[in-house]
């Protein structure tokens, strides 16, 4: 047994090897929850995606982004969120890079999209974000 494993065992902590954890009080997250938290952590691990979330959280008015009606977006009510084309302009990225980053955020469940003709608007899914934060708090016991 390594020195770290001995220290874990002596402290009674359930964080350590999988075998040690199985013998003590803590239940590890299930495979589905582990997969979800991994996708969220990956989504949050990139500065561009964090910047995109920041822009979405602040709204279109934060960066002088144009209103959807100025772009000719169809529909009686302006969609929530930020257009993918606005991310291209704001971050100086090509369409494929923006699409890639937004796909990662969508797959993590952190953003929702609203397609309007040729425009797609992205907004933070508040309930999913709160759920992910709660799951991380539970995992980290903070």
TIPAKOL-205808 format. One record per residue (C-alpha): z, x, y; residue in three letters. Coordinates in steps of 0.1 Angstrom, whole numbers, plus 5000, padded with zeros to 4 digits. Last residue first. Layout:
BEGIN
ZXYALA...
END
This chain:
BEGIN
499448125217UNK499248105179UNK496048315178UNK494348065155UNK495947765173UNK494947895207UNK491447965193UNK491147605180UNK492447465213UNK489747665232UNK487047545209UNK488147175213UNK488347215250UNK484747355251UNK483547075228UNK485046805250UNK483646965281UNK480046995269UNK478747225296UNK475447115311UNK471847195304UNK468747035319UNK465347035303UNK462146985323UNK458746905309UNK459446535308UNK463246495312UNK465146655284UNK468946635287UNK470846915270UNK474346975258UNK476347295261UNK479247455242UNK478247345207UNK477947705195UNK474347615185UNK473847495221UNK475147815236UNK473048035213UNK469947815221UNK470647855258UNK470548235254UNK467248225235UNK465647975258UNK466548195288UNK465048505271UNK461848315262UNK461448175297UNK461648525313UNK464648635332UNK465448695368UNK468948555365UNK468648275392UNK464948225387UNK464948185350UNK468247995351UNK466647745375UNK463747705350UNK466247605323UNK467347325346UNK471047295355UNK473347025346UNK473546645350UNK470246465352UNK469246295385UNK469045915382UNK465845705383UNK463945915358UNK461246175361UNK461646525375UNK459446575405UNK460846915413UNK462546805445UNK463946505426UNK465746755403UNK467646895432UNK466947255440UNK469447525432UNK471247665462UNK473547865440UNK476647665439UNK475047325446UNK473547305411UNK476947285394UNK479947515394UNK480547485356UNK476747515349UNK476547835370UNK479547975352UNK478247885318UNK474948065327UNK476948365338UNK478948375306UNK475548355287UNK474248645307UNK477448845301UNK477248805263UNK480248765240UNK480848395248UNK478148265225UNK479248505197UNK482848385200UNK481648015199UNK479448085168UNK482348265151UNK484747975160UNK482347735144UNK481947945112UNK485647985109UNK486147615113UNK483647535086UNK485047795062UNK488547665066UNK491047835089UNK493648055072UNK496847895061UNK499948075071UNK503148065052UNK503148355029UNK501448464996UNK497948375008UNK498448595039UNK499348895018UNK496248844996UNK494048815026UNK495449125041UNK497449105073UNK498748835095UNK501448625077UNK504148825093UNK507248875072UNK508049185093UNK508449405061UNK505149285047UNK503349365079UNK504949705082UNK504149785045UNK500549675051UNK500249905081UNK501750195061UNK499150145034UNK500050005000UNK
END
